[in-house]
Amino acid sequence: MDNNKEFDYHKHNSVYISDYIKFADAKAGAALGLNVALVGFFAKTLKDSWTITALKLSDLFLLIALLFLIISLYFILWRILWPRYVKSTQLYQSWGGIGSFANLDDYYNYLKQQPEQKFLKDMAAQNYSLAQVCIKKYWNFERAVVFLTTGAISGVAGWMLI
C-alpha cells in the first residue's frame, strides 16, 4: 500500500474508532441518568418502608437493588466515563501526548522531525490504542448493563412487595 493510501486508511480508522468511543460514552451517560434515578427512587422507597425492628422481604429486595445499582455506577463512572490518558511526548498523536509538550513550538518541531514511515506506524499505534480503549469501554458497559438490569428488576420486585 502506498503512503497516501495508508495515511487515508489510518485517518479513516481513527475517526471510525473515535465515533464508537463517543457512542459508548453517550450510552454510558444515558445509563448513568437512569441509574441515578433508580437509586434515588429505591432509596426513598426503602427509607419510607424500613423499620428498625424488622427487615421485610421487600426491604431485602430494595437493598439488593441498591447494591447492584451502586456496582453499575462504579462501572459507568470509573471504568467507562473516567478519562484515561498517558502523558508522554512519545505518544504525540494522542491528546495526552500533545498536551505533554511544554509549548506549541516543541510539539510542532517534534512533529516535523518524524520520518513519513515512522509517522504512519505511529498512526497505526494510535489507532490500536484507541481500539483498546473502545474494547474496554464496551466490555465495562456490558457489565454495567447487567448490574443495572439486575438492580432494576430487584428494585421493582421489592417495590411491588410493599
ZADO-603062 format. One record per residue: y, z, x of N, C-alpha, C in turn. Coordinates in pm, 1 decimal. Layout:
ZATI:Y:Z:X:Y:Z:X:Y:Z:X
...
//
This chain:
ZATI:-116.1:0.0:85.5:0.0:0.0:0.0:123.1:0.0:90.7
ZATI:219.8:-85.9:57.0:340.4:-88.5:141.5:428.8:32.7:109.7
ZATI:523.4:59.0:196.7:605.3:180.1:186.2:686.0:187.6:56.9
ZATI:738.2:73.5:10.3:815.5:75.0:-114.4:728.7:113.1:-233.8
ZATI:607.4:57.6:-238.6:516.1:92.1:-347.4:474.8:238.6:-338.7
ZATI:449.5:284.6:-217.3:410.4:424.4:-200.1:523.6:517.9:-243.0
ZATI:646.5:483.4:-205.6:761.8:564.2:-245.9:772.4:569.7:-398.4
ZATI:761.5:453.1:-463.4:769.6:447.8:-609.7:657.5:529.0:-674.6
ZATI:538.3:519.6:-615.9:424.1:594.8:-667.8:451.6:745.3:-662.2
ZATI:495.7:793.5:-546.9:523.2:937.0:-531.4:637.9:981.4:-622.4
ZATI:740.0:898.0:-632.9:854.5:931.5:-718.4:809.6:940.9:-864.2
ZATI:729.9:844.3:-909.4:678.7:845.5:-1046.2:594.5:971.0:-1070.8
ZATI:505.6:1003.0:-978.1:420.6:1120.8:-995.0:501.2:1249.7:-996.3
ZATI:605.3:1255.1:-916.7:690.3:1374.1:-914.9:753.2:1397.5:-1052.3
ZATI:803.9:1291.7:-1112.5:863.6:1302.4:-1246.2:756.7:1339.4:-1349.0
ZATI:642.2:1274.0:-1341.5:531.3:1297.5:-1434.1:485.3:1443.1:-1428.9
ZATI:461.2:1494.8:-1310.0:414.0:1632.7:-1295.4:523.2:1730.9:-1337.2
ZATI:646.6:1703.2:-1298.8:758.1:1791.8:-1335.3:774.7:1800.1:-1486.9
ZATI:753.6:1688.4:-1556.4:761.2:1689.7:-1702.9:653.1:1779.6:-1762.6
ZATI:532.7:1775.7:-1706.4:425.7:1861.8:-1755.3:455.0:2008.7:-1726.5
ZATI:518.9:2037.6:-1614.9:558.6:2175.3:-1584.2:661.8:2222.4:-1686.3
ZATI:759.1:2137.1:-1717.0:860.8:2173.1:-1817.1:796.4:2195.8:-1954.2
ZATI:698.2:2113.0:-1988.2:630.0:2126.7:-2116.0:552.4:2258.3:-2121.9
ZATI:486.9:2294.8:-2012.4:416.1:2423.6:-2007.2:514.0:2538.6:-2025.9
ZATI:629.5:2529.6:-1961.2:730.6:2634.6:-1975.3:784.5:2641.3:-2118.3
ZATI:802.4:2525.5:-2181.6:851.3:2523.2:-2320.1:748.6:2586.0:-2414.3
ZATI:621.4:2552.9:-2395.7:516.8:2612.7:-2478.6:508.7:2762.9:-2454.9
ZATI:523.2:2804.2:-2330.2:521.1:2947.3:-2299.2:639.8:3017.3:-2364.5
ZATI:754.9:2951.3:-2368.1:872.0:3009.1:-2434.0:849.5:3028.6:-2582.9
ZATI:786.4:2931.1:-2647.3:755.1:2943.8:-2790.0:654.8:3057.0:-2812.4
ZATI:553.0:3063.5:-2727.2:453.8:3170.9:-2738.0:518.7:3306.9:-2713.7
ZATI:614.6:3311.6:-2622.4:686.5:3436.2:-2594.7:761.4:3484.0:-2719.3
ZATI:829.9:3392.3:-2786.5:902.4:3428.6:-2908.0:809.8:3482.9:-3015.6
ZATI:698.3:3414.5:-3038.3:600.8:3459.7:-3137.2:543.4:3595.3:-3096.9
ZATI:510.3:3608.5:-2970.0:450.6:3731.6:-2919.2:543.2:3851.3:-2940.0
ZATI:669.4:3835.6:-2904.4:766.0:3945.2:-2919.1:782.4:3982.3:-3067.1
ZATI:786.5:3882.1:-3153.8:798.5:3909.8:-3297.7:677.1:3987.9:-3348.0
ZATI:557.9:3947.6:-3304.7:436.8:4017.9:-3347.6:432.4:4160.0:-3292.5
ZATI:469.4:4178.1:-3166.8:472.4:4313.0:-3109.1:567.0:4400.8:-3190.4
ZATI:684.2:4350.0:-3220.9:779.7:4427.0:-3300.0:726.1:4462.7:-3437.3
ZATI:667.8:4364.4:-3504.3:615.8:4387.6:-3639.6:500.0:4486.3:-3638.4
ZATI:401.9:4463.1:-3549.7:284.6:4550.7:-3547.1:319.4:4690.9:-3496.6
ZATI:411.9:4701.8:-3402.9:453.5:4833.8:-3353.6:523.0:4912.2:-3465.1
ZATI:608.4:4845.5:-3541.3:676.3:4913.9:-3653.1:575.0:4953.1:-3760.2
ZATI:481.3:4864.1:-3788.5:378.0:4894.3:-3887.6:295.5:5014.5:-3842.5
ZATI:257.8:5017.3:-3715.7:180.4:5129.3:-3662.4:261.3:5258.5:-3669.0
ZATI:386.5:5251.6:-3631.4:474.8:5369.7:-3634.8:485.1:5425.8:-3776.2
ZATI:495.2:5337.6:-3872.8:510.2:5381.5:-4011.8:380.4:5435.2:-4072.1
ZATI:264.7:5392.0:-4020.5:138.4:5430.9:-4084.2:62.1:5539.5:-4008.5
ZATI:93.1:5560.0:-3882.9:15.1:5651.1:-3799.0:54.6:5795.7:-3825.2
ZATI:-46.9:5879.3:-3841.7:-22.9:6023.5:-3848.7:-86.8:6087.4:-3727.0
ZATI:-29.2:6195.5:-3681.2:-78.3:6262.8:-3560.9:-218.9:6318.0:-3582.1
ZATI:-249.7:6358.6:-3701.4:-376.3:6427.7:-3726.9:-497.0:6335.7:-3733.8
ZATI:-477.4:6209.7:-3766.4:-593.0:6121.7:-3782.2:-559.6:5980.1:-3736.8
ZATI:-658.6:5918.5:-3675.6:-646.3:5778.1:-3635.6:-729.9:5696.4:-3733.4
ZATI:-662.6:5620.7:-3817.3:-732.1:5539.1:-3916.9:-779.1:5408.3:-3852.1
ZATI:-870.6:5341.9:-3920.0:-920.9:5213.7:-3871.0:-807.6:5112.6:-3857.4
ZATI:-715.7:5113.2:-3951.3:-601.8:5020.6:-3944.0:-517.7:5047.6:-3819.5
ZATI:-499.8:5175.8:-3785.4:-423.9:5211.0:-3664.8:-494.5:5160.9:-3539.0
ZATI:-626.1:5173.6:-3538.8:-703.8:5126.8:-3423.8:-687.5:4975.5:-3405.7
ZATI:-695.2:4901.3:-3514.9:-675.6:4756.1:-3507.0:-535.4:4721.9:-3457.0
ZATI:-436.0:4795.6:-3503.7:-298.2:4770.1:-3459.7:-280.3:4803.8:-3311.4
ZATI:-343.3:4911.4:-3266.1:-336.9:4945.8:-3122.8:-403.1:4838.0:-3037.3
ZATI:-518.5:4790.8:-3082.5:-587.5:4682.6:-3010.3:-500.1:4557.5:-3008.9
ZATI:-438.7:4527.7:-3122.0:-349.9:4410.8:-3129.7:-236.8:4423.0:-3029.2
ZATI:-173.7:4539.4:-3024.3:-62.4:4559.1:-2930.6:-108.9:4545.8:-2786.0
ZATI:-227.2:4597.2:-2755.8:-281.2:4584.0:-2619.9:-298.9:4436.4:-2583.1
ZATI:-361.7:4359.7:-2671.2:-382.5:4217.0:-2643.4:-250.0:4141.5:-2633.6
ZATI:-155.6:4175.9:-2718.1:-25.3:4108.5:-2713.8:50.5:4141.7:-2585.6
ZATI:37.8:4263.6:-2538.7:103.3:4300.4:-2412.6:38.6:4227.0:-2295.5
ZATI:-92.7:4212.0:-2298.4:-159.8:4133.5:-2193.5:-112.5:3988.5:-2198.9
ZATI:-99.0:3935.0:-2319.6:-47.7:3798.6:-2334.7:93.3:3786.6:-2278.3
ZATI:176.6:3887.9:-2303.9:312.7:3887.9:-2248.4:310.5:3885.2:-2095.9
ZATI:217.2:3957.6:-2036.7:203.4:3955.6:-1890.7:180.6:3812.4:-1841.7
ZATI:85.7:3742.7:-1902.8:56.7:3605.7:-1860.2:177.8:3515.0:-1880.2
ZATI:244.1:3529.3:-1993.4:358.5:3442.2:-2021.8:473.6:3468.7:-1925.9
ZATI:510.4:3594.7:-1910.6:629.0:3626.7:-1830.1:605.3:3615.2:-1680.1
ZATI:497.9:3675.6:-1631.2:481.8:3684.2:-1486.1:391.8:3577.7:-1426.4
ZATI:307.7:3514.6:-1505.7:218.3:3413.9:-1449.8:261.3:3270.8:-1483.6
ZATI:347.5:3255.2:-1584.4:392.0:3120.6:-1622.3:541.1:3103.2:-1597.5
ZATI:623.1:3188.8:-1655.8:767.8:3167.1:-1652.2:836.5:3218.7:-1525.8
ZATI:780.3:3318.6:-1460.2:843.5:3372.2:-1339.2:843.0:3265.0:-1231.0
ZATI:959.2:3232.0:-1176.4:963.2:3123.1:-1077.3:893.8:3160.5:-946.3
ZATI:819.1:3064.8:-894.3:753.7:3080.2:-764.9:807.3:2970.8:-674.3
ZATI:853.6:3010.9:-559.2:908.0:2913.0:-466.1:894.8:2964.8:-324.1
ZATI:896.5:2871.6:-232.6:887.6:2904.4:-90.8:1022.2:2873.5:-28.2
ZATI:1071.5:2965.5:51.4:1198.1:2942.9:120.8:1166.3:2904.9:265.1
ZATI:1151.8:2776.9:288.1:1124.6:2725.5:421.5:1185.9:2586.6:432.7
ZATI:1259.5:2563.7:539.4:1319.4:2431.8:558.2:1213.5:2325.2:584.8
ZATI:1092.1:2366.4:620.1:984.1:2269.5:639.9:945.3:2202.6:507.6
ZATI:970.3:2271.8:397.9:941.1:2216.8:265.2:1069.6:2162.7:203.9
ZATI:1131.7:2071.7:274.5:1266.2:2022.6:242.7:1273.2:1938.3:115.7
ZATI:1160.7:1909.4:52.1:1163.4:1830.7:-71.2:1154.1:1918.0:-196.6
ZATI:1142.0:2048.0:-178.3:1140.2:2138.6:-293.2:1274.2:2209.7:-302.9
ZATI:1305.5:2261.5:-419.8:1434.8:2328.0:-436.9:1444.8:2453.7:-351.9
ZATI:1333.4:2524.2:-331.6:1336.2:2641.3:-244.2:1362.8:2602.4:-100.1
ZATI:1302.2:2491.5:-58.2:1323.8:2442.9:77.8:1464.9:2391.4:98.9
ZATI:1515.8:2316.2:3.3:1652.7:2263.3:14.1:1751.8:2378.7:22.8
ZATI:1734.4:2478.4:-60.3:1824.2:2593.2:-60.4:1812.2:2680.7:62.9
ZATI:1707.3:2661.7:142.0:1687.9:2742.1:262.9:1772.3:2694.4:380.4
ZATI:1823.5:2574.0:371.9:1911.2:2526.1:479.0:2042.5:2603.1:472.8
ZATI:2102.6:2624.2:588.5:2226.9:2702.3:596.5:2341.2:2635.3:521.3
ZATI:2342.0:2501.3:522.7:2450.2:2429.5:455.1:2405.9:2286.4:428.0
ZATI:2489.5:2213.6:358.9:2459.3:2075.5:321.7:2437.5:1987.3:443.7
ZATI:2520.2:2002.8:545.5:2508.1:1918.0:664.6:2374.1:1937.2:734.3
ZATI:2327.7:2061.8:745.5:2196.8:2086.6:807.3:2086.0:2017.6:728.2
ZATI:2093.1:2028.4:597.4:1992.9:1964.0:513.0:1998.0:1811.6:528.8
ZATI:2115.6:1756.0:520.8:2132.1:1611.1:530.4:2083.3:1559.1:665.7
ZATI:2119.5:1627.4:772.8:2076.6:1584.8:906.5:1925.5:1594.9:922.7
ZATI:1865.0:1699.8:869.7:1719.7:1714.2:877.1:1652.1:1600.5:801.1
ZATI:1705.6:1569.5:685.8:1651.1:1463.3:602.5:1657.6:1327.8:673.2
ZATI:1769.5:1300.1:735.5:1788.0:1170.8:803.1:1698.2:1155.9:925.9
ZATI:1654.8:1266.3:984.7:1571.7:1261.3:1105.2:1425.4:1230.7:1075.3
ZATI:1385.8:1237.7:950.3:1244.7:1220.3:916.5:1204.3:1072.7:923.1
ZATI:1100.3:1042.0:1001.2:1049.5:904.0:1001.3:994.1:868.4:862.3
ZATI:996.8:742.0:831.0:958.6:698.3:696.5:817.2:742.2:658.7
ZATI:721.2:727.8:748.8:583.0:765.6:717.2:570.4:915.9:693.5
ZATI:640.0:995.1:772.7:636.8:1140.6:752.7:701.8:1175.5:619.1
ZATI:811.5:1108.8:587.5:880.0:1133.6:460.8:786.7:1104.2:343.3
ZATI:714.7:993.1:350.4:622.0:956.9:243.1:507.4:1057.3:233.6
ZATI:456.4:1100.9:347.5:349.8:1201.4:346.2:402.8:1332.8:288.6
ZATI:525.8:1368.1:321.9:586.1:1489.8:267.2:608.1:1477.9:116.3
ZATI:635.8:1357.2:68.4:644.8:1336.0:-77.0:509.4:1363.4:-141.9
ZATI:403.4:1316.0:-77.4:268.6:1341.4:-129.5:239.3:1491.4:-129.5
ZATI:279.1:1560.1:-22.7:257.5:1704.9:-14.9:334.8:1777.3:-124.7
ZATI:456.1:1732.9:-151.2:536.6:1794.8:-257.3:471.4:1772.8:-393.5
ZATI:421.6:1652.5:-418.5:353.5:1625.6:-545.1:227.0:1709.9:-558.4
ZATI:154.9:1725.2:-448.7:34.6:1809.1:-451.3:72.2:1953.1:-485.8
ZATI:178.6:2001.7:-424.8:226.1:2137.3:-451.8:267.9:2152.6:-598.2
ZATI:340.1:2054.6:-651.2:379.2:2057.8:-792.5:256.4:2056.2:-883.7
ZATI:156.2:1977.0:-847.4:34.3:1970.4:-927.8:-37.2:2105.5:-928.5
ZATI:-37.6:2174.8:-815.3:-98.1:2307.8:-809.6:-24.0:2405.5:-901.4
ZATI:108.2:2397.7:-901.2:189.0:2482.1:-990.4:153.6:2451.1:-1136.0
ZATI:143.6:2323.9:-1168.1:112.7:2281.1:-1304.6:-25.0:2333.5:-1347.8
ZATI:-123.6:2320.1:-1261.9:-258.7:2368.4:-1293.0:-256.5:2518.6:-1319.9
ZATI:-186.8:2593.8:-1236.2:-180.4:2739.5:-1254.1:-110.3:2776.2:-1384.4
ZATI:-1.6:2705.9:-1414.9:70.6:2735.6:-1538.9:-18.9:2712.5:-1660.6
ZATI:-90.3:2600.4:-1666.0:-174.6:2572.1:-1781.9:-296.3:2664.4:-1787.3
ZATI:-352.7:2700.0:-1673.1:-464.6:2794.5:-1670.1:-419.0:2928.0:-1728.6
ZATI:-303.0:2974.6:-1685.6:-249.5:3101.0:-1736.6:-206.9:3090.2:-1882.8
ZATI:-157.9:2973.4:-1923.6:-120.1:2954.6:-2063.8:-242.7:2965.8:-2154.5
ZATI:-355.0:2910.0:-2110.9:-478.3:2921.6:-2189.2:-514.8:3068.4:-2210.3
ZATI:-505.2:3148.5:-2103.9:-536.8:3291.0:-2116.8:-437.2:3360.4:-2209.7
ZATI:-310.8:3326.5:-2195.4:-208.3:3387.4:-2280.5:-235.9:3358.0:-2427.4
ZATI:-275.1:3235.1:-2457.9:-302.0:3197.5:-2597.1:-424.8:3271.4:-2650.3
ZATI:-526.6:3288.7:-2567.4:-645.3:3363.4:-2611.0:-606.6:3507.2:-2646.3
ZATI:-530.1:3572.4:-2558.7:-488.3:3710.2:-2586.5:-392.0:3716.9:-2705.1
ZATI:-302.3:3620.5:-2715.5:-208.3:3616.2:-2827.8:-283.4:3599.7:-2959.6
ZATI:-378.2:3508.5:-2963.0:-455.6:3484.1:-3084.5:-538.6:3606.5:-3122.3
ZATI:-605.5:3665.2:-3023.7:-685.8:3784.9:-3049.8:-597.8:3899.0:-3099.5
ZATI:-481.8:3915.2:-3036.8:-388.9:4019.2:-3080.3:-337.7:3994.9:-3221.1
ZATI:-306.1:3870.0:-3251.9:-256.0:3837.6:-3385.9:-362.8:3863.7:-3491.7
ZATI:-485.3:3822.6:-3463.9:-594.5:3844.1:-3560.1:-620.4:3993.3:-3578.7
ZATI:-624.4:4068.2:-3468.9:-645.4:4213.8:-3478.6:-531.8:4279.9:-3555.1
ZATI:-410.2:4236.8:-3528.7:-294.7:4294.8:-3596.7:-294.0:4266.2:-3745.3
ZATI:-326.8:4143.3:-3781.1:-332.1:4108.3:-3923.7:-442.7:4188.6:-3992.3
ZATI:-557.1:4203.9:-3924.4:-666.2:4284.3:-3981.9:-620.7:4428.6:-4001.9
ZATI:-553.6:4484.5:-3901.9:-503.7:4621.5:-3914.6:-400.6:4634.7:-4025.1
ZATI:-312.5:4537.5:-4034.7:-208.0:4539.1:-4137.1:-270.0:4531.2:-4277.1
ZATI:-375.4:4449.6:-4291.4:-440.7:4434.0:-4422.1:-519.6:4559.2:-4462.2
ZATI:-561.6:4637.7:-4363.3:-637.8:4759.5:-4393.5:-549.8:4876.7:-4436.1
ZATI:-419.8:4862.4:-4420.0:-329.5:4973.7:-4454.9:-328.0:4993.8:-4604.8
//
